[in-house]
Amino acid sequence: MTDTTASPSVLTGIPVVPGVARGPVLLAGSSGRAEVSAEALAAYGDGGHRDVPAALAAYDAAAAGVAADLSGRAERATGAAAEVLRAGAVLATDPALREAVRARLRAGAPVLPSVSGAVGELAEALTARGGPTAERVADLRDIERRVVARLVGAPEPAAPRPSGPVVLVADDLAPSDTTGLDPDLVVGLVLERGGPTGHTAIVARQLGIACLVGVAGATRIPAGTPVLLDATAGVVLVAPGEDEQRRADSGRPAAAAWTGPGRTADGTPVPLLASVSDAASAARAAREPVEGVGLFRTELCLAGHRVEPTVAEQAVMYAEVLGPFRGRRVVVRTLDAAPDKPVAYPPGAEHVDPALGVRGLRRSLVDPGPLERQLDAVAAAAARTGTEAWVLAPMVATVAEAAWFATAVRRRGLSPGVMVEVPAAALLADRMLEVVDFLSIGTNDLAQYAMAADRNAPDLAHLCDPWQPAVLRLVAMATAAGRRAGKPVGVCGEAAADPLLACVLVGLGATSLSLAAPAARSVGARLAAVDLDACASAAAVALTAADPAAARAAAARALDTAAGSS
């Protein structure tokens, strides 16, 4: 019998990718640090050191090797995984990092301490800036481990490779390691740290791996212990009994059989739309039972371009994404150049801005040229593919900004909308809908800004939970404005992939849900089992709850009660 006395029988965390998984625990080390031999330490670390030019050349070669490896992996990846790998490749050869290493070498430090010190200095600066910029710290630490491994001749760190289905448990996992996980073998992911909107979480969503973060005590579960991960309810059951396993499996047949379209049990339409980032992810999403695209993140499609592609070049890229959805709706978000997105244009986009700085539409107000050309390309792609294109602006805070954007979009014969991710947009939703055709709620940033909590800070992950009643109230304000105006208000944040929360969002008035395509079946099946009144009841109790855990529990009870009385 497996000894589970080292950990509690039930652990709780923050759901990132809903789903149910079971298997033995595979413990991952501390992100796979390289083993440094005594000889390597003597040459590079604690002992003597080379002359500065030779030491810097060794660092340059290691950094270039890491960048080349990550770039090669990015070429073979798609979507969020490719984005993470490209961002890592750029970071590996960052001039500021190299200069910090060189300064330490010139001061007499050996190579390894120079790398460590330089990374620490840059990490501290990124953390101080907060917002999405702070998310790069995890990537930076990953680069450090990989560079050190190459310097000392050790294998680069990597996530463990299981021989059979497992639930991978770790203190944290480097985003680049997550991109290499095989979802057929790693059926669940449990992290003690991390947040619901970091790179690791985003990649897990793309892969469709059930995932919980912020699970205190997870790494104390002995390796090999069977666990049941219910990433919808937010719990890990250690050594579960047969009854628990049967309950967890109860919704699987319905999800497997669901083929759409999205609607509640009483026939209320709720279109389920895919979130995509490039041609490959669009092609995969089109094979799932989704009714279109609710969020096409164009900055990910453009990642890696050092100069702005021409209108014709952009039109080709966009047509490859729109093409699989001919005759259906595709919501295109305009370029959101921000610190966590590897886009080198428009001018200034390569500089590190705080989350409260010049990003999204704000950058277009300063220099409208790239937006104008992007809109021309979207219009051309829509005409070429016969797709209904709606266009969405990120980081809109004022009605004047929304009106300026809407005018530019309508000149191309397209439908304009704005993201509700700044609380001001929710507060002004009625006025926003006087000038645009639709709203789309980005729950990730909305939670961050509403709760004044960096969404990438592990210690604040609980505040960025989309179940926070304050966040749900902002969602309710925006959807109520949509009902009054008779215009659609959808949700395009990651919250829509949670089947329970999807019911609450529909109860609040969301007219569509955009999510990672693999989540469509579980969300669709859950909505098909409840009517709109039940969703409204679940939303009402969630709004009055004291905290996210209470909101989840109250909503689940409301839906169960409605199901029992039907």
Beta strands, then each sheet from edge to edge (+ up, - down):
strand 1: 10-12
strand 2: 14-17
strand 3: 20-27
strand 4: 166-170
strand 5: 186-191
strand 6: 210-213
strand 7: 226-230
strand 8: 235-238
strand 9: 272-276
strand 10: 292-297
strand 11: 329-333
strand 12: 388-393
strand 13: 415-420
strand 14: 438-441
strand 15: 489-491
strand 16: 513-515
sheet 1: 1+ 8- 7+ 3- 4- 5- 6- 2+
sheet 2: 15+ 14+ 13+ 12+ 11+ 10+ 9+ 16+
end
